[in-house]
């Protein structure tokens, strides 16, 4: 199974090396990075917010959401082109297909994180140390993979890659906007604060910022969310794979 998974990971990575994938993984988050820097830098700096430390984790979170959209697109394309059916007729372990997809998505998440952090360093973002950097990356990737599983469960029920990609954008937008990803909690109305606090994006991005700054941080909220999403979406993708 390990050998089969390795072969499929290599295949998935080669397919991911396309112009569209490069744009979505790297160019798109960096364009948003520049746009938010121009629009929000003065506003947040005037409120006493260290903008580089605040914005870099936000763009990482946005890129992790885009990674899930890519997952849905590639799985739906494999299904529409008959790749999944071909794999299931071969004498290989079905779990290898899922493990290869997860491993590929983890590798693909590291690319935008590296690019975003590099640009962040250019404008003043810093990690408090190596353990903080490792924890930052591990938490971001684990969060992304939890949503990648959800995207996979949805994509296994469709053979239209473009429709799946469009559908996955819809839940990502309110999750991003109704969170502390791009704005601190203090700017939201009091009646909306409970919604902002319970958002998994808020819990994760707050932990990422605390890790980067070297501040005391409770990892329980984001890890509980990640474990719950892994469990729910893992069961969903397993069931969808059996029925696909």
C-alpha positions in Angstrom: 0.0 0.0 0.0 2.9 2.4 0.7 4.3 1.8 -2.7 0.9 2.3 -4.4 0.3 5.5 -2.4 3.8 6.8 -3.5 3.0 6.1 -7.2 -0.3 7.9 -7.0 1.2 10.8 -5.1 3.7 11.2 -7.9 0.9 11.1 -10.5 -1.2 13.7 -8.6 1.7 16.0 -8.2 2.5 15.9 -11.9 -1.1 16.7 -12.7 -1.0 19.6 -10.2 1.9 21.2 -12.1 -0.4 23.2 -14.4 -0.7 26.9 -15.1 -4.1 27.0 -13.5 -2.9 25.3 -10.3 0.1 27.6 -10.1 -2.2 30.6 -10.3 -4.6 29.4 -7.7 -2.0 28.2 -5.3 0.5 31.1 -5.5 -0.5 34.0 -7.6 -4.0 34.4 -6.4 -3.1 34.6 -2.6 -0.3 37.0 -3.3 -2.6 39.3 -5.4 -5.0 39.4 -2.4 -2.0 40.0 -0.1 -1.0 43.1 -2.1 -4.6 44.3 -2.3 -5.3 44.0 1.4 -2.0 45.6 2.2 -2.9 48.7 0.2 -6.4 48.9 1.6 -6.1 47.9 5.2 -2.6 48.8 6.2 -3.3 52.4 7.3 -6.6 51.5 8.9 -5.3 48.7 11.1 -2.0 50.4 11.9 -3.9 53.4 13.1 -5.7 51.0 15.6 -2.4 49.8 16.9 -2.4 46.5 15.0 1.0 45.2 13.7 -0.2 44.8 10.2 2.4 42.4 8.9 1.8 40.0 11.9 -1.9 40.3 11.4 -2.2 40.0 7.6 0.2 37.1 6.9 -1.7 34.5 8.8 -4.9 35.8 7.3 -3.6 35.2 3.7 -2.4 31.8 4.7 -5.9 30.9 5.9 -7.4 32.1 2.7 -4.9 30.0 0.7 -5.8 27.0 2.7 -9.4 27.5 1.7 -8.4 27.7 -1.9 -6.5 24.4 -1.5 -9.7 22.7 -0.7 -11.3 24.1 -3.8 -8.5 22.6 -5.9 -9.0 19.3 -4.2 -12.6 19.2 -5.2 -11.7 20.2 -8.8 -9.1 17.5 -9.3 -11.2 14.7 -7.8 -14.2 15.6 -9.9 -12.0 15.7 -12.9 -10.6 12.2 -12.1 -14.1 11.0 -11.7 -15.3 12.5 -15.0 -12.3 11.1 -16.9 -12.7 7.6 -15.5 -9.5 7.6 -13.5 -11.3 6.6 -10.3 -13.1 3.7 -12.0 -9.7 2.6 -13.6 -8.1 2.6 -10.1 -10.9 0.5 -8.6 -10.5 -2.1 -11.4 -6.8 -2.6 -10.5 -5.5 -4.9 -7.8 -4.6 -2.0 -5.4 -5.8 -1.0 -2.0 -8.6 1.5 -2.3 -7.2 3.3 0.8 -4.1 4.1 -1.3 -6.2 6.4 -3.5 -7.5 8.4 -0.5 -4.1 8.5 1.2 -2.4 9.7 -2.0 -4.9 12.5 -2.3 -4.4 13.6 1.3 -0.6 13.5 1.0 -0.7 15.4 -2.3 -2.9 18.1 -0.8 -0.5 18.4 2.2 2.4 19.0 -0.2 0.4 21.5 -2.2 -0.5 23.4 0.9 3.2 23.9 1.7 3.8 25.8 -1.5 1.5 28.8 -0.9 2.5 28.9 2.8 6.2 29.3 1.8 5.4 32.0 -0.8 3.1 33.9 1.6 5.5 33.8 4.5 8.4 34.9 2.2 6.4 38.0 1.1 5.3 38.5 4.8 8.9 38.6 5.8 9.5 41.3 3.2 7.0 43.6 5.0 8.0 42.8 8.5 6.3 39.5 9.5 8.4 37.3 11.8 8.2 34.1 13.7 9.3 34.1 17.4 11.4 31.0 16.8 11.7 27.7 14.9 9.2 25.8 17.1 6.7 28.6 16.4 7.2 28.3 12.7 6.8 24.5 12.7 3.6 24.7 14.8 2.3 27.5 12.5 2.8 25.4 9.4 1.5 22.1 10.9 -1.7 23.8 12.2 -2.4 25.5 8.9 -1.9 22.3 6.9 -4.0 20.2 9.3 -6.8 22.8 9.0 -6.6 22.8 5.2 -6.7 19.0 5.1 -9.9 18.9 7.2 -11.7 21.0 4.5 -10.0 19.1 1.7 -11.7 16.0 3.0 -15.1 17.8 2.8 -14.3 18.9 -0.7 -13.4 15.4 -1.6 -16.7 14.0 -0.2 -18.6 16.5 -2.4 -16.5 16.0 -5.5 -17.0 12.2 -5.4 -20.7 12.8 -6.0 -20.1 14.9 -9.1 -18.4 14.6 -12.4 -18.4 18.3 -13.2 -15.1 19.9 -12.0 -16.1 23.5 -12.8 -19.4 23.2 -10.9 -17.7 21.7 -7.9 -15.1 24.4 -7.8 -17.8 27.1 -7.9 -19.9 25.4 -5.2 -16.9 25.2 -2.9 -16.4 28.9 -3.0 -19.8 29.6 -1.6 -19.3 28.3 2.0 -15.7 29.7 2.1 -16.8 33.3 1.6 -19.0 33.6 4.7 -16.6 31.6 6.8 -13.8 34.1 5.9 -15.9 37.2 6.2 -17.6 36.3 9.5 -14.3 35.6 11.3 -11.3 37.3 12.7 -9.2 36.5 9.6 -9.3 40.0 8.1 -10.7 42.1 10.9 -10.2 42.0 14.7 -13.1 40.9 16.9 -13.6 44.5 18.2 -14.8 45.9 14.9 -17.8 43.5 14.7 -21.2 44.4 16.4 -21.7 42.9 19.8 -24.6 40.7 18.7 -22.4 39.1 16.0 -19.5 38.3 18.3 -20.7 34.8 19.3 -20.9 33.8 15.7 -17.4 35.2 15.1 -15.9 33.4 18.1 -17.4 30.0 17.2 -16.2 30.2 13.6 -13.4 27.6 13.0 -11.5 30.1 10.9 -11.4 32.5 13.9 -10.1 29.8 16.2 -7.4 28.8 13.8 -6.2 32.2 12.7 -6.0 33.5 16.3 -3.9 30.5 17.2 -1.6 31.0 14.2 -1.1 34.7 15.1 -0.3 33.7 18.7 2.1 31.0 17.6 3.9 33.5 15.3 4.2 36.1 18.0 5.3 33.6 20.6 2.4 34.4 22.9 0.7 32.0 25.2 -1.9 30.1 23.1 -4.6 27.5 23.7 -4.6 25.1 20.8 -7.7 23.3 22.1 -10.3 25.3 20.1 -8.6 24.9 16.6 -7.6 21.3 17.3 -11.1 20.4 18.5 -12.5 21.9 15.3 -9.9 20.1 13.1 -10.6 16.7 14.8 -14.3 17.1 14.5 -14.0 18.1 10.8 -11.6 15.2 10.1 -14.1 12.8 11.7 -17.2 14.1 10.0 -15.7 14.6 6.6 -13.6 11.5 6.8 -16.7 9.4 7.3 -18.4 11.3 4.5 -15.6 10.8 2.0 -15.3 7.1 2.9 -19.0 6.6 2.2 -18.9 8.6 -1.0 -15.9 6.7 -2.2 -17.6 3.4 -1.8 -20.7 4.6 -3.7 -18.8 6.5 -6.4 
